[in-house]
């Protein structure tokens, strides 16, 4: 049989449960001041004791402590039985450090939850972000012991642990100081999941205690099976009448239980005043840079490509936020396309119009690292883009230079000539001669001196784009910024 798909409510609950069992913590700030104990709580110190009692090299531990204190550990992800983070070492690309430990069994969790439900003070301590000593020393061992922490790292050091995994352990101790629920998550259960389970256990415990202290005269009459085709007998005609009244929505008869009046939540909240939304925060001056990802074998993705796309996503998000902020409140701009939809207002083009594959590839290469030279990383990037688009690496490098010079218009001028109408293009030659600059030969939208290896290209945006080549080679490359003044563009080109 084909399994029935989960209902919407069940699927939402499943997503919440999965999210509850994964927590991501931003990089912790570097520690300054006295160099005393790294952990401040007794359970954080117990975590570090489990690390230090099994470490084979105290020098690696000291180096890991220094890494953690100086803020070399990036974002930390905690899931049941596994802690992962990237740690920046002496090389440009960080390493992927990991700590594993066993999770508790279902039987151990039942015992632990029953112990907390039976002692309300333990739950109070947990909610206050403190780990009760009695809970940690109970039947289920929460804190790791010697040999329970299993370190792994992508670095070439085979120490156990290496300084990168040790740095991660020291930072996890700081997380445990702030929130002992992190330890419970490592052992297999999320905070929301635990609080829900404790709520159910407390309700069941309260019900059992109420039944145990209820007088015998108030116990409900025994249930008798209903006759075939009839209705069940619950003891008295009065109770049957009360059940009928409850099912019909009518109040019960005098002397019986009466239904309390109620108000729908949407009716009670319909006229409640809502405070205005706070103003949006200002956009940062420039987009941020994504963290460097570690190199590791057998990854399902290329770390450099992922960093590349993350940098582009940050740049696009920054441009969209800046455009939305400059529009002002209530101006009718649709955030999904950057245009104005209200009547009477001009349509503003999106910061990122749709581009063909080749143009978008050039844009990515030009904007991800706008000041990067021809390094080994950019050479590898150009090779990958050339293979993916059917071009040569020289084509990619030349096109990237054109995009950096003038964006989409700069790339268009690189790939195709056009015939400008009479006007600015014709007046440019006279302006160059009047400035005592070399005479350039016109052809299409180009002004060229092949013997000197210099050229100006006139764009649709009425700017002049300088190009240069080896004399007589006709191998033109974009050089320098575009300029609305041909004299300024050629003067800059000749000064190179």
Residue pairs with C-beta under 8 A, 6 or more apart in sequence:
6 14
16 192
17 190
17 193
20 190
20 191
20 192
20 193
21 79
21 80
21 185
21 189
21 190
21 193
22 77
22 78
22 79
23 77
23 78
23 79
23 182
23 185
23 190
24 75
24 76
24 77
24 78
25 75
25 76
25 77
25 78
25 175
26 75
27 71
27 73
27 74
27 75
27 76
28 71
28 73
28 76
28 171
28 174
28 175
29 71
30 69
30 70
30 71
31 68
31 69
35 69
37 45
38 44
38 48
38 65
38 68
38 69
38 170
38 173
38 174
39 45
39 47
39 48
39 173
39 174
39 176
39 177
40 177
41 130
41 131
41 176
41 177
41 180
42 131
42 133
43 131
43 136
43 143
43 176
43 180
43 183
44 173
44 174
44 176
44 177
45 173
46 136
46 143
47 143
47 144
47 169
47 172
47 173
47 176
47 183
48 169
48 170
48 173
50 143
50 144
50 145
50 146
50 148
50 149
51 61
51 149
51 161
51 166
51 169
52 61
53 146
54 146
54 147
54 149
54 160
55 61
55 160
55 161
55 166
56 159
56 160
57 159
60 157
60 159
60 161
60 162
60 163
60 166
61 161
61 163
61 166
63 163
63 166
64 161
64 162
64 163
64 164
64 165
64 166
64 167
64 168
64 169
64 170
65 166
65 167
65 170
67 73
67 87
67 89
67 163
67 164
67 166
67 167
68 166
68 167
68 168
68 170
68 171
69 170
72 87
72 88
72 89
72 167
73 85
73 86
73 87
73 88
73 97
73 167
73 168
73 171
74 85
74 86
74 87
74 88
74 94
74 291
75 85
75 86
75 291
76 83
76 84
76 85
76 168
76 171
76 172
76 175
77 83
77 84
77 85
78 172
78 175
78 182
78 185
78 186
79 185
80 103
80 185
80 186
80 187
80 188
80 189
81 100
81 101
81 102
81 103
81 186
81 187
81 188
82 98
82 99
82 100
82 186
83 98
83 99
83 100
83 168
83 172
83 186
84 96
84 97
84 98
85 96
85 97
85 168
85 171
86 94
86 95
86 96
86 97
86 291
86 292
86 293
86 294
87 94
87 95
87 96
87 97
87 153
87 164
87 165
87 167
87 168
88 94
88 292
89 95
89 155
89 163
89 164
92 292
93 292
93 293
93 294
93 295
93 303
94 291
94 292
94 293
94 294
95 153
95 154
95 155
95 164
95 294
96 153
96 154
96 294
96 296
97 151
97 152
97 153
97 154
97 162
97 164
97 165
97 167
97 168
98 151
98 152
98 153
98 165
98 168
99 149
99 150
99 151
99 152
99 165
99 168
99 169
99 172
100 149
100 150
100 152
101 144
101 148
101 149
101 150
101 186
101 187
102 148
103 186
103 187
103 188
104 112
104 140
104 187
104 188
104 189
108 139
108 140
109 140
109 188
109 189
111 138
111 139
111 140
112 135
112 138
112 139
112 140
112 142
113 194
113 197
113 198
113 201
114 201
115 122
115 135
115 138
115 139
116 122
116 123
116 126
116 135
116 198
117 123
117 198
117 201
117 202
117 205
118 205
119 134
121 132
122 132
122 134
122 135
123 198
125 131
125 132
125 135
126 132
126 135
126 180
126 181
129 178
129 179
129 180
129 181
130 180
131 142
131 180
131 183
135 142
136 142
136 143
142 183
142 184
142 187
143 183
149 161
149 169
151 160
151 161
151 162
151 165
151 166
151 168
151 169
152 165
153 161
153 162
153 164
153 165
154 294
154 295
154 296
154 297
155 162
155 164
157 163
157 164
161 169
172 182
175 182
176 182
176 183
181 190
181 191
181 194
184 190
184 191
184 194
185 191
189 197
220 234
220 235
221 234
221 235
221 236
221 239
222 235
223 232
223 233
223 234
224 232
224 233
224 234
224 235
225 232
226 232
226 233
231 240
233 240
234 240
234 243
238 253
238 255
238 256
241 252
241 253
241 256
242 252
242 253
242 256
242 257
245 251
245 252
245 253
245 256
246 252
246 259
251 258
251 259
252 258
252 259
279 329
280 324
280 325
282 325
283 318
283 321
283 322
283 325
284 318
286 318
287 311
287 314
287 315
287 317
287 318
288 314
289 311
289 314
290 307
290 310
290 311
290 314
292 307
293 303
293 304
293 306
293 307
294 303
295 303
296 303
304 377
304 380
304 381
305 384
308 364
308 368
308 381
309 364
311 368
311 369
312 364
312 367
312 368
315 367
315 368
316 351
316 352
319 351
319 352
320 335
320 338
320 351
320 352
322 351
323 338
323 348
323 351
324 333
324 335
324 338
327 333
327 340
327 348
331 340
331 342
331 345
332 340
332 341
332 342
332 345
333 339
333 340
333 341
333 348
334 340
334 341
337 350
338 348
338 349
338 350
338 351
339 347
339 348
339 349
339 350
340 346
340 347
340 348
355 363
355 408
357 389
358 389
358 391
359 408
359 411
361 385
361 388
361 389
361 396
362 385
362 396
362 399
362 400
362 402
362 403
362 411
363 403
363 408
365 378
365 381
365 382
365 385
365 396
365 400
365 403
366 400
366 403
366 404
367 403
369 378
370 404
372 378
374 397
379 393
382 393
382 396
382 397
382 400
383 393
385 391
385 396
386 392
386 393
386 395
386 396
389 396
391 399
398 414
398 477
398 478
399 411
399 414
399 415
401 477
401 478
401 479
402 410
402 411
402 413
402 414
402 478
403 410
403 411
404 410
404 478
405 465
405 478
405 479
405 480
405 481
405 482
406 413
406 459
406 461
406 463
406 465
406 478
406 482
409 459
409 460
409 461
409 463
410 459
410 465
410 478
410 482
412 459
412 460
413 445
413 457
413 459
413 465
414 478
417 443
417 444
417 445
417 446
418 444
418 445
418 460
419 444
419 445
420 445
420 458
424 458
424 462
425 442
425 445
425 458
428 447
428 456
428 458
428 464
428 486
429 439
429 440
429 442
429 447
431 486
431 487
432 438
432 439
432 440
432 447
432 486
432 487
432 490
433 439
435 487
435 491
437 487
437 490
437 491
437 494
438 449
438 452
438 454
438 490
438 494
439 449
440 447
440 448
440 449
440 454
440 455
440 456
440 490
441 447
441 448
441 449
441 450
445 457
445 458
445 459
446 455
446 456
446 457
446 458
447 455
447 456
447 457
447 458
447 486
448 454
448 455
448 456
449 455
450 469
450 471
450 472
450 474
451 471
451 472
452 471
453 468
453 469
453 470
453 471
453 472
453 473
454 466
454 467
454 468
454 490
454 493
454 494
455 466
455 467
455 468
455 469
455 476
456 464
456 465
456 466
456 467
456 486
456 489
456 490
456 493
457 464
457 465
457 467
458 464
458 465
459 465
459 482
461 482
462 484
463 482
463 483
463 484
464 482
464 483
464 484
464 485
464 486
464 489
464 490
465 478
465 482
465 489
466 478
466 479
466 480
466 482
466 483
466 489
466 490
466 492
466 493
467 476
467 477
467 478
467 479
468 476
468 477
468 479
468 493
468 496
469 475
469 476
469 477
479 493
479 496
480 489
480 492
480 493
480 496
481 492
482 489
483 489
483 492
